[in-house]
Amino acid sequence: MQADYAGVSLNWGFATDVGRVRELNEDAYLAVPPVFAVADGMGGHDAGEVASTLTVTRLQKLVRDEPPEIAEVSQELHQINGMLRDASVDGAQVDMGTTAVGLCVVKNGGVLSWLVLNIGDSRAYSIVDGVMDQVTHDHSYVQQLVDGGLISQDQARTHPEKNIITQALGLTPAIEPDFWVRQIRAGERFLLCSDGLTGEITDDEIASIVCGSDDPQEAVGHLLERAIARGGHDNVTVIVVDVDGVVAAAAETTDTRPGRLKTDMDPKNDHLVNAPSEIMDGLGAEADAPTPAATIADVPAVASPALEMLEPGSQQPAASPVVEVIDLLPDHVLPAEDAAEAASEEPSSPDMIVSMTADVGDPEVAG
């Protein structure tokens, strides 16, 4: 798909697949300028599908003619986190969560910029001149082991606890998503994906495929085919976004303030854009999430399982199959047998969410 947004010419492709093993696709995505996002849900009793769908539906509020401010994106993530934390069945809290990785055109002190955001282990990559770099940093137990020099990146791919993530929306009252503010540059390509892609094929293979197709949708198709051919053990969702042209480029600077990483941890910062300190310092580290103005009940039906291109001038997704979104509000009462099943059911996904660990020695599974 192609569109001009706020002076930026974009070309993008997207797709999702349930894979060969799972019965339900708990991934969801949004691919409507200025927002591109992938959410990978987790939790029992279909809760993962609700969490991911709610996330991309709420992020759709940022889709409008004027690019959002960085603080608006941050506030929306906190609203989503609060909604997921408050979800319950028959008065009992439901454990559900979702990763979120996104790419959004934002206004940064009046300057048009990219905002890359991440919470969890879904990823964003940048491809420039045939070279692919991972922009995001996984919030996962094995990534902590890698960062601590205890295992290699190759060992992390096959580690028995590779599915344990240390941050997710809906996990804790306070979240600390990572943010990177980047200059919008013509010729740059971005890849957003759930771990159903990176868990099956290596970064070298991904780079070879994504750099081997000029058309974003073609690249998406080849990536999904390879992941499924390798086993398709998880849901797979991929978005590829090309910047074909920029009317006015932002002034180059060498500063960024990602939510949890220090600037000196990113040596390739020539393309990063300065964000005002009052916005980025501590952004995301709110102990008390804002009280959500909406609830899960406000999402009665959405495109399944993704929100795709909006019809011109419309606030609703283009026509596509519709699924029911489970109502998990405190005042919703399930039949006794369903409530008992929900309370006892194990999560359908091997993905686990853990409390934030101070060290990498002994992760605690949240229960």
Secondary structure, DSSP 4 states (H G I P E B T S, - for coil): -EEEETTEEEEEEEEEE-TTT-SS--EEEEEETTEEEEEEEEETTTHHHHHHHHHHHHHGGG-SSSPPBHHHHHHHHHHHHHHHHH-EETTEEP-EEE-EEEEEEEEETTEEEEEEEEESS-EEEEEETTEEEE-S---BHHHHHHHTTSS-HHHHHT-TTTTEES--BTTSSS---EEEEE---TT-EEEEE-HHHHTTS-HHHHHHHHTS-SSHHHHHHHHHHHHHHTT--S-EEEEEEEEEEESSPPPP------SSS-GGG-S--TTB----HHHHTTTT--SSPPPPSS-GGG--EEESS-B-PBPTT-SSBPS--EEEPP---TT----HHHHHHHHHPPPSSS-EEBPPPSSSS---B--
